[in-house]
Structure formats: structure tokens, C-alpha cells
Amino acid sequence: MMEPHYPLFYTFHFYLFGVIAIASALTFVTRKSPVAAALWLVNTLFSLAALYVMLDAQFIGVIQVLLYAGAIMVVFLFVVMLLNLGHPSDIADAMGKWPVIVAGFIGVVLIAQLATIAGTRLLPQFQVPAGNAADDMERYGAVGSVARPLYTEYLLAFELTSVLLLVAIVGAVVLGRRRDRDAG
Amino acid sequence: MLAESLALSAVLFSIGVVGVLTRRNAIIIFMCVELMLNAVNLTFIAFSRFYGATGQVFVVFVMTVAAAEAAVGLAIIISIFRHKQTVNLQNINLMKG
């Protein structure tokens, strides 16, 4: 695999959106109010969508904005609104001093581990076939390059996701239903 | 850009883990899980750029699972809130013997 040469424009925007994503994520985990946290997470998801587009995954970028930033985060905000949790300062949220230090340490260790994994070479038997997203896109189009493997190689998995979604719908309805004795 | 994407993904995933470990609000913990899923998605997309578009199929599956997980998880949170009037995980110990 050869990394092509990237123009400065591309590199600059890649780093820009990366920094925005990390900064928003950090702000997101430190916000007290769930609404502010949700909006910062939406910001992270938007910059990730921009990165997806820059990494030749335009369709996934669109899906990210529509489905993640649009649908899933709206569901989160609906639940925050429904629960009416009161003022953010009333709900002592962050853990004490020691859990935060331990969590920070675990986070640093995790980054180090993941960086080590990213730096290692793949064993020959794990080599993945050559090809890249840009070629697939040229041949099948942005949607077609995702849809073709989805409806051929991964058709069974795709059909099973429909079962998963059905189970999720039934589960959400059953859990969200008010018990009769509670209502009466 | 592959190394940079993987580094960014590692940092975002770790931020998500730290959030899960340090926060008490169940809704925010759920959002941290979504952040971790997105970090993994970034890895898939970065690899798919260099090894073919199949990785993007997995991102579609991850998003489906995330949507299902958000629906069921938030229903559980609402259900718990009805019983305990809180989503603070420190006060929720139904499973403790």
C-alpha cells in the first residue's frame, strides 16, 4: 500500500477537522448539562462526517449526518427533555477525584496500546486484498460501491439486521409501555 | 492519512472510555458509547480507503446496531427513571444483592 502525496489543502483540512473532533469530544465529556453534552457530540459527529467525505466515503458521510447527528441524537435529546432532570448543578455528575485520575490513566494506556497496534505491520496471512475506495467509486458510484457488497456478499447479515431492528422496536415498545397498575 | 486517522480514532475511543468511567449520568454514558462506536467507524472508513469499499458496509451495520442500542437503552433509562426518579447510576443498584 502506497500513501499518495496529498496537497496541502487536503492535509490542512484533515488536521483541522481532526482537531475539531477531538476538541468537541473533550468538551462533550466535561459538560455537566446533558443537552450541552449532546450538542457537542453532534459537533464531533459532524466533523467525523467531514473526515468520512475526505476519506472517499461520501455516502457514509451523508448517512452519518442524517442518521447519527440527525436521528439518533434527536432521540437522545427527546429523552433528556422527557426526563426533566432538573438543573445540571443539582445532579452531581462527575465521579470523585480518584476515579477521574484512574480513568485518565486508563485512557492514556489505551491510547498507547492502540497507537502500538496501528504501528505494527500486518502478518502476511492477514493481508487484505488490494484495491481502494476511489477505484470502487469510479466503477460503481458512491452508493453502488457500498450497496454492491451489501446486497451480495453480506446479504445474510443485511437480512439479519432487519430482525435486529424488529427486536429493538418490540423491546423499546415493551420497555416504554406504562404498566397498567402504575396507570391505575 | 491512514496513520493520522487511526491515531484520531484511538484518541476519540479513549475519550469515550474515560467518559464512561467518569460520568454518572446514564444518558451521557450512552452518548460516550456512541462516541466509541464512531471512533471504530472512523477506523473502518480509513482502512476502506486503502483496501476497497467493503469496510463501508461494516460501518452501515455498526450504525444499525447503534440505532437499535440507542432505542432499547433509552427505553430502559426511561423505565428506570419511572421507578427511581433518577438516572444517576450511583443511585441505581437494583441488581445489588
Interface residues (C-beta under 8 A of the other chain):
Chain A: M1 E3 Y6 T11 F14 Y15 G18 A21 I22 A25 L26 F28 V29 P34 A37 A38 L41 T44 L45 L48 L51 Y52 M54 L55 D56 A57 F59 I60 I63 Q64 L67 Y68 A71 I72 V75 F76 V79 V80 L82 L83 L85 I91 A92 D93 A94 M95 P99 V100 V102 A103 G104 I106 G107 V108 L110 I111 L114 A115 A118 G119 V128 P129 A130 G131 N132 A133 A134 D135 D136 M137 Y140 S145 V146 P149 L150 E153 Y154 A157 T161 L164 L165 V167 A168 I169 G171 A172 L175 G176 R178 D182
Chain B: M1 L2 A3 E4 S5 L6 A7 L8 S9 A10 V11 L12 F13 S14 I15 G16 V17 V18 G19 L21 T22 R23 R24 N25 I27 I28 F30 M31 C32 E34 L35 N38 N41 L42 I45 A46 F47 S48 R49 F50 Y51 G52 A53 T54 Q56 V57 V59 V60 F61 M63 T64 V65 A66 A67 A68 E69 A70 A71 V72 L74 A75 I76 I77 I78 S79 F81 R82 T86 V87 N88
